[in-house]
Amino acid sequence: MTATVHTAVPAGTSPPAPPRARRRRTVNLGERAIPYLLLTPAVVVMLVLLGWPAVQVIGISFRKLDLGELVRGELVWVGFDNYTKVLSEPEFWTITLRTVLFTSAVVAGTVLAGLLIALLMRHLSKPVRVALQVTLVLAWATPILAATTVYQWIFDQQYGILNKTLVKLGFDSFQGFSWFSSGTSTLTVIGILIVWQAVPFVCFTIYAGLLQAPKELYEAAAMDGATSWQAFTTVSWPAVRPLVTLATFLSVIWDFKVFAQVWAMRQGGPDGESTTLPLLMYLRGIAGRHFGVASAVAVLMILVLVVLTARYLQLLLRTREGDIS
Amino acid sequence: MKRLTKLMAGAAAIALATAGCAGSGGGSSDSSGGGGDKTLTVWLMNGSAPETLTDALNKEFEATHDGVTVKYEVQEWNGIQDKLTTALASQDPPDVIELGNTQAPSFAADGVLTDLSGDVDALGGGQWLSSLKDSGEWDGMQYATPFYAANRVVLYRTDMFQQAGIAAPPTSRQEWLDAITKLKAKFGSDPQFQPLYLPGQNWYALLSFIYDEGGDIAEKNGKDFKATVNSAEAKAGLEFYKQLVDASGTTAPKDNDEQNPEQAGIYGQGKVAMMIALPWELGTAAKDNPDIEKNSSAFAIPSKTAGKAAPVFQGGSNLAIPVNSKNSDLAKDYLKLLLSEKYQKQLAEAGMVPGASTDLSALDAKPVSKAMADASKGGGKAAPATPKWATVEAGQNPLKDMMTAYLTGAKDLDTATNDANTALDAAFKG
């Protein structure tokens, strides 16, 4: 603001040509500096809160940092030892593959369900739509661990309402059925929980996109005799495509690093079969207190995430004005 | 102006962030204070020493140490390992801490506790409970002292036993199973009744059965531990566990432990005749149902040899002084007082096996405490004294997976025990 005041100083009192030119240059410099100055606080905050921890994690991943080193404040550099250790465990590769598959399944489920509900919303009468929206917001607002507990109850072996209902419906084999007896089944339950929690955001995002599509286009399409599928592909889809892409990649990032639900449900069990990469990091770092090894897992997670979202990052860098599709 | 505010907000954020890094051990002592005024921060766990004891102890300590204030803080077991990790790493850690006996070896091995080897005699070392002494020892040095021990007993309903015509508490496995049959015959018409509440993952109880067979879950080989969960003895222990679960027909979850759901609450509902529990869980049950306390008693987990008690899994706590403590001499004085005859006796009166006193007479006053003292005479063993064990408990416990897999029939006995053995060995190497 002070800089703009400077430019407003009348030129009259100042000496002629040469100094004038100099002042003009300073004004330009100041003007050019303003955006950067204005950006500084945000950049500094980001560097301190995001950049510095990231640098720390990378640094720690090259150190031996157990509780002893942490308490004594020792710096023990071990080069790539932590990485060799993590990468040489066959378990790591199983867990990585499992995490990638789990993430893809959950993201696909979330986006598909979100898209379908958004499309449905457009066709609903107002009271029904509002009721649906309120329900979605409530699901969204439920605290993560509260929702996890409720799901544990639903799927409980003895007292769960799901088994009881299935038995009532005549599926007697579900009497005392354990949903948590294998990793796949446990991850399916966790996946359903995460989808349930993630759908509202995706749904509202896509619905907002649908509202952007002018009604006239649908009317025109209807007049041209388009089927509802054609109306979707020619009118709705172009309107929501960038938002679906956005929601997909955000979901990839969120679901890839989800920890609380997976840990709270069964601590990555049985036999570690529902352990995902964030859990591995917790097991190595907090439970095992090998913070160096855990940091190496964290860095590797970032690398996997970069590979998974490479396409999106590419689009993001290539396009301007956020026109991503 | 706006920029200035923004800058200031940024600066404040930075200050907060850095403060968050440095001062993560929130709630620790401000011990530096000039002159003779010092604060001794003591962290004991919820449910260990009763308040009457600690009040008297802190008062006596402050009276005998001029200018010293004791800052006594009760901690929760839940998440304590994380909290201790951050607290110990801070510049201002607490001066006296209580550690679970299964956690103590890992803290000792990491070198974050003050070496107390030279003070063992002054701290009453002659009377220490040997299993707790072992868990505080690492590499020939003593890093933690015993505090108290506790072991599991079978809490039971005296009124139900009477009605079912069971004259005396069982003293052998066969009598125990017979009692279950009798209880079932008497009360079985109530579908909610359970003769013995036993969830699938009470591995403390399983360990007791394995010890009783003469086995263990690991053997020490020099400095290393090797899992022995697939030994014949361990398998026999697991088979007996299943026998109990099947005989009782307990509706407790096979894929969870005694804390989820909390078994004391279920016992408190009055439809359970027995549960394998720590003595004070009766107090928890009585919160929901005050009448249950007078209708309950306890007996030691019966052995397969008639008339004997099975060896128990020795649970308990150690006391230690963090290596960064600025008042370690004061802290040692505090330990000395806490481990003295007077306070150890009070601990026994509160129903715990004192860690630094061989005098168990105070435990005989209450039937439940007496059962625990009797049970501990059958011999007690702790979890393998390796620093890696804490990782097993804080992370994924292969014993729990093994129990669930075998009890639900997902794996047969050999596969379940072999898998657990491999997983435990991997954890020991970790």
Interface residues (C-beta under 8 A of the other chain):
Chain A: M1 L37 L38 T40 P41 A42 V44 V45 V48 L49 D66 L67 G68 L70 V71 R72 D156 Q157 Q158 S178 F180 S181 S182 R266 Q267 G268 G269 P270 D271 G272 T275 L283 I286 A287 G288 R289 H290
Chain B: M1 K2 R3 K6 L7 A9 G10 A13 I14 A17 Q81 D82 T85 L88 A89 S106 F107 D110 G111 V112 T251 A252 P253 K254 D255 P322 V323 N324 T391 A394 G395 Q396 P398 K400 D401 T404 A405 T408 A410 D419 A423 G430
